Amino acid sequence: MRHSLDVAVRGADLLEQKLRILRSRHQRLLHAEEAAARAWRELLAEAEVWLLRGLLLGGERALGSAAAGLGHAEVTIHWTVSMGVRHPASVATSVPARPPTAAAPSNTALVHAEAVYARAVRAAAEYAAAHAAAELVGAEVLSTRHRVRALRRHWIPRLRETLDQADLALEQAEHEDSVRRRWAAGTTER
């Protein structure tokens, strides 16, 4: 019983240490997520302004011809593990350049829009990775907090109560045994 209590206390201590480390990591990830979100929104707003200018200058037909032949962006996520939590660490984004066979945009506003949208795609991927990392580590913070709370509020008090009852029962049994020995010693001397 004492061993179980010692293991529970040591486990709660280790989980609290893990919780402190995870909280610190979670705060850093939340700040990174905020910065990535801000960068993505700024680039998206800038790209939309250039797109609107390009549409006003050349119309929707110019946009359609400028978009023809463009390839898809590729995103590679690099993962890491922090205190047992697997989460995205970084992303590598590849936005293909305009192929030489594709028609060039009909106005410079669309050229600018294309360049800014490429940067916005990279920023969006970084934001998505930062958001996922913050969520995964945040979920582990909550889970670890619940486990610590369960140990500190339920298991450890129950184990202590059971140990106290066992100690009391053992003490009472020793006292009864002592009384029996004295009684037995008193009856054999007569």
Sequence and secondary structure as in RCSB ss.txt:
>XXXX:A:sequence
MRHSLDVAVRGADLLEQKLRILRSRHQRLLHAEEAAARAWRELLAEAEVWLLRGLLLGGERALGSAAAGLGHAEV
TIHWTVSMGVRHPASVATSVPARPPTAAAPSNTALVHAEAVYARAVRAAAEYAAAHAAAELVGAEVLSTRHRVRA
LRRHWIPRLRETLDQADLALEQAEHEDSVRRRWAAGTTER
>XXXX:A:secstr
 HHHHHHHHHHHHHHHHHHHHHHHHHHHHHHHHHHHHHHHHHHHHHHHHHHHHHHHHHHHHHHHHHHTT    EE
EEEEEEETTEEEEEEEEEE     TTS   SSHHHHHHHHHHHHHHHHHHHHHHHHHHHHHHHHHHHHHHHHHHH
IIIIIHHHHHHHHHHHHHHHHHHHHHHHHHHHHHHHHHH 
